[in-house]
Amino acid sequence: MLISAAALGTQLEYSCWANQRLIDAAGQLTAEELARDFDTADKSVLGTLVHIYASERTWFRRLTALPPITFVTDADYRMSVIEEEWPPLGRRWREWAAGLSDEDAQKSISYKDLKGNPWEQPVWQIVLHVVNHSTHHRGQVSGFLRSMDHRPPQLDLIRYYRGEG
């Protein structure tokens, strides 16, 4: 499949835009609301945001050949980490994408998953996975917000395309 570097960059821009909107919304919650257990894999608003952030951090390190780090630490479970460290990670993603060529997007990279299993995949597949994975979990957080009578931000890709991003 041929997908342009520009298209991947646009997807990453969208994902960063949506992340920031959700970070801003979560920043309005009380500590109790952030920690409320919704009986999902990542349990809470904060837990799900941490999962998205850690996943994006892990994939970025793989794509840029940085050494792996612990997926999630106890220190990650603070809203201040999400607010202060995730947006700069998004900037690094966008800077990386700005230097990506169409040829680079087709190249495969080798990496190990969190269990140590080796894999090799094209860059474009990884980038689309990162965006899709984040979108899935942002949808979960939006549902959590609704269930607590908070209006989640509009995160639809079409809204981003229409110039709201």
C-alpha positions as CSV (number, residue, x, y, z in Angstrom):
1,M,0.0,0.0,0.0
2,L,1.3,3.4,-0.9
3,I,0.6,6.1,1.6
4,S,2.4,9.5,1.5
5,A,4.5,11.0,4.2
6,A,2.2,14.0,4.0
7,A,-0.9,11.9,4.8
8,L,0.9,10.3,7.8
9,G,1.9,13.8,9.0
10,T,-1.7,14.9,8.8
11,Q,-2.9,12.0,10.8
12,L,-0.3,12.7,13.5
13,E,-1.3,16.4,13.5
14,Y,-4.9,15.3,14.0
15,S,-4.0,12.9,16.8
16,C,-2.0,15.6,18.6
17,W,-4.9,18.1,18.2
18,A,-7.4,15.5,19.6
19,N,-5.0,14.6,22.5
20,Q,-4.7,18.2,23.5
21,R,-8.4,18.7,23.5
22,L,-8.9,15.6,25.7
23,I,-6.0,16.7,28.0
24,D,-7.7,20.1,28.5
25,A,-11.0,18.4,29.3
26,A,-9.5,16.0,31.7
27,G,-7.7,18.8,33.4
28,Q,-11.1,20.1,34.6
29,L,-11.9,17.0,36.5
30,T,-11.6,16.4,40.2
31,A,-9.1,13.9,41.5
32,E,-12.0,11.6,42.3
33,E,-13.3,11.8,38.7
34,L,-9.9,11.2,37.2
35,A,-9.5,8.0,39.3
36,R,-13.1,6.7,39.0
37,D,-12.9,3.0,38.0
38,F,-15.0,2.2,34.9
39,D,-14.1,-1.5,35.0
40,T,-12.0,-1.3,31.8
41,A,-8.5,-2.5,31.2
42,D,-7.0,0.9,32.1
43,K,-9.7,1.6,34.7
44,S,-10.1,5.3,34.7
45,V,-9.8,8.6,32.8
46,L,-6.3,9.0,34.1
47,G,-5.3,5.4,33.6
48,T,-6.5,5.5,30.0
49,L,-4.8,8.8,29.2
50,V,-1.6,7.3,30.7
51,H,-2.0,4.3,28.5
52,I,-2.3,6.4,25.3
53,Y,0.6,8.6,26.3
54,A,2.8,5.6,27.1
55,S,1.9,3.9,23.9
56,E,2.7,6.9,21.8
57,R,6.0,7.3,23.7
58,T,6.9,3.7,23.2
59,W,6.2,3.7,19.4
60,F,8.0,7.0,19.0
61,R,11.1,5.5,20.6
62,R,10.8,2.5,18.3
63,L,10.5,4.6,15.1
64,T,13.4,6.8,16.1
65,A,15.7,3.9,17.2
66,L,15.8,5.2,20.8
67,P,16.4,2.6,23.5
68,P,13.3,1.1,25.0
69,I,12.1,2.3,28.4
70,T,9.6,1.0,30.9
71,F,6.1,1.2,29.3
72,V,4.4,2.8,32.3
73,T,5.8,3.8,35.7
74,D,4.0,4.9,38.9
75,A,5.2,8.4,38.2
76,D,3.3,8.5,35.0
77,Y,-0.1,8.4,36.9
78,R,-0.2,12.1,37.6
79,M,-2.2,14.6,35.6
80,S,0.8,16.9,35.7
81,V,2.8,14.4,33.7
82,I,0.0,14.2,31.1
83,E,-0.3,17.9,30.8
84,E,3.5,18.7,30.8
85,E,5.1,15.7,29.0
86,W,2.5,14.5,26.5
87,P,2.3,17.8,24.4
88,P,6.1,17.9,23.9
89,L,6.0,14.3,22.8
90,G,3.4,15.3,20.2
91,R,5.7,18.1,19.0
92,R,8.5,15.5,18.6
93,W,6.1,13.3,16.6
94,R,5.2,16.2,14.3
95,E,8.9,17.2,13.8
96,W,9.8,13.6,13.0
97,A,6.9,13.4,10.5
98,A,8.0,16.7,8.9
99,G,11.3,15.1,7.9
100,L,9.7,11.9,6.6
101,S,9.8,11.2,2.9
102,D,7.4,9.0,0.9
103,E,10.2,6.5,0.6
104,D,10.8,6.5,4.3
105,A,7.2,5.8,5.0
106,Q,7.4,2.6,3.0
107,K,10.6,1.3,4.7
108,S,10.3,-1.4,7.3
109,I,11.8,-1.2,10.8
110,S,12.6,-3.9,13.2
111,Y,11.6,-3.7,16.9
112,K,10.6,-5.8,19.8
113,D,7.2,-5.6,21.5
114,L,6.7,-5.3,25.2
115,K,7.1,-9.1,25.6
116,G,10.4,-9.1,23.7
117,N,9.0,-10.6,20.5
118,P,10.8,-9.4,17.4
119,W,8.7,-7.7,14.6
120,E,9.3,-5.9,11.4
121,Q,6.7,-3.6,9.8
122,P,6.6,-0.6,7.4
123,V,6.6,2.8,9.0
124,W,3.3,3.7,7.5
125,Q,1.6,0.8,9.3
126,I,3.0,1.8,12.6
127,V,2.0,5.4,12.3
128,L,-1.5,4.5,11.3
129,H,-1.7,2.0,14.2
130,V,-0.5,4.7,16.7
131,V,-3.2,7.1,15.5
132,N,-5.9,4.4,15.4
133,H,-5.0,3.1,18.9
134,S,-5.1,6.6,20.4
135,T,-8.4,7.3,18.7
136,H,-9.9,4.1,20.2
137,H,-8.9,5.1,23.7
138,R,-9.8,8.7,23.3
139,G,-13.3,7.4,22.5
140,Q,-13.3,5.5,25.8
141,V,-12.3,8.6,27.7
142,S,-15.1,10.6,26.0
143,G,-17.6,7.9,27.1
144,F,-16.2,8.2,30.7
145,L,-16.7,11.9,30.6
146,R,-20.3,11.5,29.4
147,S,-21.1,9.0,32.1
148,M,-20.0,11.6,34.7
149,D,-22.2,14.3,33.1
150,H,-19.3,16.1,31.5
151,R,-19.5,17.1,27.9
152,P,-16.5,15.6,26.1
153,P,-14.7,17.8,23.5
154,Q,-15.4,17.2,19.8
155,L,-12.6,15.0,18.5
156,D,-13.9,13.9,15.1
157,L,-11.4,13.8,12.3
158,I,-13.9,15.6,10.1
159,R,-13.9,18.5,12.5
160,Y,-10.2,18.6,12.3
161,Y,-10.3,18.6,8.5
162,R,-12.9,21.4,8.6
163,G,-10.4,23.6,10.1
164,E,-11.1,23.4,13.8
165,G,-7.6,22.0,14.4
